[in-house]
Amino acid sequence: MTVAFPLPEASGIRRPTAPYLMRLIAPGDGAALEALVREDERAGSRPDHGVRLLERAALAPLLGRQTWVLVEKAGGQVLAVAELGAEYRPARFQPPVLPVRILRIHPAHRKQLPKLLAMWLRDHAARRCGAETVLYQGRDAHLRECLAAEGWAHSVAGLSHQPLPEPALGNLITTAGMSPRGRSHQWWTPTLDANERSAGPGWELACTIRPLNAESDLPGLRELLEARRRWLKARGLDLQGCEEGRFRASPRADGKQASPTGVWIALWRGGIVGAVAVAPSEGPVSSDQSRQRIGAALEITAMCTHPDFQQEEIARVLGWWAVDTAAEAGLRRVRTTATRTLADRWVGQDWCFVREPADGAPPGRQARVIERTALPVPALTTCVRLPRRPNRTVSAEDTR
């Protein structure tokens, strides 16, 4: 569908300057983003994202996503915020998908900007990505109606559209800060190469991962588990996995032992938003005469995340922490038993299906045992606050 937008007066110039600039979010955008959020909420909009836009952007190198802001060139005002995730395959042999969200739009521009952003998303996917489908995963009813009117098809996962070059888009938007074509891929592994923005100087890190203190952190842990239970109960889902007994702190969960054991928590501005219990697992016994243990791995025995922080993807952050921690301890694999939904989501991050649980899936819950190779994750230390660790030399074998 061809969309016509009013262009500024050319005043005799043959090629008018594009009125908008699309660029990656920057640490100095805090005040502009706060103003956008205030205007959006004053107008009664209730999008599924809070005011943590800038804080979430600091996790971008770890989660493989990019946050873009649409700026009006004339006044420098931020009019919209969009987020592009890392490409993934919904199933083993299906074509790659680019997940996208429109996080905020200025209320004075909610009529014309959705169409413009839809054009930019299709064009960006066609020119700079390898995905065959653009998938909008937001829940804003107005935006969904606008995209549907532009030919986006409804599906279980959201609204989808094929990538489509938009030759006329250059008269409307100037895009700055593009990464090389094909930078994203379906097997996303966090890196910090020369072409990727680090969350280092200038970015305030809101997320911290540290061991659970059995005394001072217990009230916060109980609040986390209770919030998760309420969220699951409201949706008629199984409450298994939210038992306090699954998150018993180990007295040596201080990061100093050779093999990590115990409960670790993720904090956001001091509040507990996630918890994970880990322990080394020797794996099954081989059948040879030496009876050697094989499949040694770091086992994620329990994980719980706060439902109000779904867009921060705390589960993925804790997953990458486990991958990095296992490599630090000299283990080669990370393994966990997850619900089918979480397992399917993590398979797109280079996790692979191993087997069904030995004891069978709990009633009302389909479980999968999944694992992946442990490796150092350099982006973790620039996106998340971590306890100090001894410096470790990263070998070529570690980065394979």
N, C-alpha and C positions, 0 to 999 in steps of 0.2 A: 504494500500500500504506500502510495506517495503522500507525504505529509508536507504541507506548505506552512512555513513560518515567516512572520513579518521580519524583514531585515532592516537595519538602521539605514537612514538616508545616505546614499553614496556620495552626494555632493560632488558629482562629476567624476568620482573614482570608478573605474570600470569594475574592479573586483573589491567589493566592500569587505572591511575587516570583520572577522567572525566576532560576534558579541560575547561569546562565552569561552572560558578556558577550562579544560579538564586536566587535572594534574593529581599526582599522588599526594596523600595527606602528609603534612609536615608538623614538627613539634610546635611551631609558632601559630598553629591554627586553633589553639584552645579557646581564645576569646570569641572568635568567629563562630566556632561550633556551639559554644554555650548560647550565643545569641540566636542561632538557628533553632536550637532545641527549645528555648523559651518561647519563640514565636510559634513554633509548631504546637507546643502544648497549650499555649494561650488560645489557639484556634480550636482546641478540642480534639486534636488528633491524638490517637492512642496507638502509635506504632509499637511493634514488639521488640523495641530496643530502648535501652535507657540512655543516660547521658555519658556513658563510658566510651564514647567513640574514639577519643584520642588515646585512652588507656589501652583499649583493645588493639589499636594500631601497632602498639609496641610488640605484640605477639605475632605480627605478620610474617616475619622470616621463619618462625617456628611452625606455623600452621599452613604456610604456603598460600596465603591469600594477600590481596592488595586492596587497600581502601583508597578510593578516588573521591575528590571533591570537585563539584562544578562551581566555578567562580564567575561572577559577572565582571567583565573587564572594566566597565565604566566606573564602578564604585568599589570593586574588590570584595563584594559581599559574597559569602558562601551560600549558594542557593540549594544545593542538594549534595547528598553523600551516597555513594554506591560502593558495594563490596564485591570483589571477584574472588572466588575460591580457587583451589588447585584442581585441575582437571582430574577426573577419575572415570573408571568404567563401572557402571551399575552391576554388570556381571562379567564373567571371564571373557566372553567373545563379543560383547556389545561394544559399539563405538564410544569414544570418550565424550564426556559431558563436562561443560563449564558451568558450575553453580554460581549464581549471581543474586544479589539482594540490593534493593534500593532502600537505604536505611532511613533517610530523612529527605523531605522536600519542603522548601519554604511555602507556607500556606498561601501566599499571594501568587504563587506560580504553580499550584497543583493542577491547573487545567492544561497548560501547554507543555510543562517540562516532562511529564511521564512519556509523552510521545517522542520527545527529543532524546531522552535517556534510553528509550527502547531502541532507537536508531543507533545510538552510540554503542550499546551493548552488542547488537548484531554486527556492526561494522568492526568493532574491536576484536570480537571472536573470529571473524573472517580473515582479518589482516594479521593478527598477532598471536593467535592461538591455533592449536591443532584439533580442537574439539569439533564434533559434528553436530552438537546440539547445545543451545544455550538454555539453561534451566533456571527460571526465576523461582526462588523458594520463600519469598516473603509472604506475609499473611494480611497485609493492608488491603482491605476490600476495594477501596477506590483505585489503588494501583493495579490490582488484578483485573478490574473492569476495564481500565485504560489499555492494558496489555492485550486483553482478550479482543478488544475492538481493533487492535493493530494486527490481529491474526495469530496471536500466541495461542497454542493449543493446550487445553486442560489435560492434566494427567494426575496420577496418584501422588507423584513427587512434587508437583507444582505446575507452572506454565512453561511451555517449551517453544522454541523457535529455532529454525536453522540459521547458522551464521550467514550474513548477507552483506556484501560491500555496499556502502552508501556513498556514491561519488559526490553528492551534493552536501554531505555532512561538513566538509571543509569550509563551507561558507557560513556555518553556524557555530562550530566548535573547533578550537585549536587544542590538540592533545599534546601534552608535554610529559616527559618522563617515561616514555614507553620502554619496556624491556625488549630484548631481542626476540624475534619470533621463535616460538617453541620453548620459551623458558619454563613454562609450566608443563607438567606431564602427569600421566595417570598414577605413576608410582612416586609420590612426592616424598622426598627425603630432604630435611632441612639442611641447608648449606649456608655459608657466608663467603661466597666468592667475590671477586672484584666487581661484578656486575649487579650485586644485590645489596639493597639498603640494609644496613645493620641498625638495630634498635639502640645502639650505643649512646654516645654523647648527645644530649638534648632530649632524649626520650625518657620519661619518668616511668620506672618499672613499678606497676601496681601489684603484680603477682609474686608471691614468695612461696617456696617449697622448703619445708624443714621437718625434722622428726616431731612426732607428737609428744607433748609433755603430759604424762599421765595425770597430773594434778590440775595444772592451770588450764589446759585445753579441753578437759572433759566436758564442761558445760557447752562450749562451742560445738564440740563434736555431736553432742546430743541434740542440739538445735538443728544441725545439718541433717542428721538422720531423721528427725521428726519432720522437717520440711520436705524431705524426699518421700517419706511415707504418705504425707498428706497429698502430695502431687500424684503419686501412684494410685492412691485410693480414690481420688476424684475421677480418675480415668478408668477405674475398674481393672487395674493391672496388678500383677503379682507383687507382693511386698517383700519377697525373699531378697536378701542381700542388704537389707537395712537394719540388721540386728546388731546391737552394740557389741555383742560378744565376738563378732568377726573383726573388730578393730581394737584388739587389746595391744597396748603399747609394750614394746620390748624394752627392758632396761638398757640395752646396748644399741638402740636405734639412734645412734649419734653420728653415723657416717664414718666412724673411725675404724670399724672392724673390716676385715678383708672381704667378707661377704655381707651385703646389706640385709638386714632382717628387721622386721617391725612395722610400725604404722607411721606413715608420713602424711602431712597435711598440706594443702594448698590454701594460702590466705590471699584475700583481696582487700587491700586497705585495712589489714588487721583482722578481718572476719574470715572464719573458716568456710570455704566454698567447695572443698573437695578433700577426700581422704582415700588413701590407698594402702593396703597391707601387702608386703612382699616378703618372700623367703626363698633361699636357694633350693632348687629341686634337682636331685641327682638323676632323675629319670629312670626308665626301666633297665633291668639287668640284661646284658647281652647273653647270647647262648654259647659263646666260646668258653674254653677251659679256664680262662682267667677270670670269668664272671665279672667283667669290667662294666662299670656303670656307663651308660651312654645317654646322650640327650640332656646333659647337664644344662640347666637354665635358671633364670630368675623367674620365679612364679609369682604372678599377681593373684593373690588369694581372695582379695575383696577390693571393691572400689565403689565410692559413692560421691556424687557431685550435686551441688545445689541447683534446683530447677530454675532459679532466677538468673543463673549465669550460663544458660545453654549457649548463647551466642558467643561467649568467651571460649567455648569448647574446652572446658577444664579437663574433661576426660582425655582429650587428645594431648593436652599439655602433660598430664600425668603419664600417659602412655609413652611419650617421647622421653620423659624423665626416666622411666624404667629402662628404656632402650639404652640411654646413655649410662645409667648407673650399672647396668649389667656389664657393659663394656669396661667400665672403670674397675669392676670387681674381677675381670678376667673371664667372665662367662660368655658363652657364644650365642645363646638364645634367650629370648624372653617369651614366656608362655602364660596363657590365662584361659579360664573358662568363662565365656561371655554369653549373654543372651544372643539370640539369632540376629536381632536388629543391630546391636553393637558390633557383632562379629562381621556382619555384611558391610558395615561402614568402615571398619578397620582393614578389611581385605583390600580396600582401595589405597591403603597406606603401606603396602608391601607385607602385610600380615597374610598368612596362609592357613587354610583349614587343615587340622591334624586328624581329629577323630571326634566321635561323639563321646560325652563323658562316660567314664567306666561304669559309674553307678546308675546311669540313665538320667534323663532330664527330670528335674523336679516337676511335680504336677502343675499344669498350667504354664509351663515355661519351656521353650525350646532352647537348649544350650548347645554351644559349640566350643571345642578346644581349638584355639588358634595360637600361632607363634610366629616369630620373625627373628631375623639375625640381629644380634646386639652390635651396636656401633657407636662411636663418639658422635655427639650432636653438638657441634660448636655453637649453633644458634641458641641453644638452651641458656648458656651463661650470659648472653647479651639481651635476652628477652625476659628472664625470670631471675629473681634473687635466690641464690642457693648458698648453703653452708660452704665454708672454705674447704677446698680439697687440695691434697698434694698435687703438684704439677705432674702430669703424665705425658710421656712422649707418645705421640700418635704415629703408629707405623703405617706403611702402605697397606699392609694386610687389614688394618683396622678400618680403613676407608673404602674397602671394596664393597 
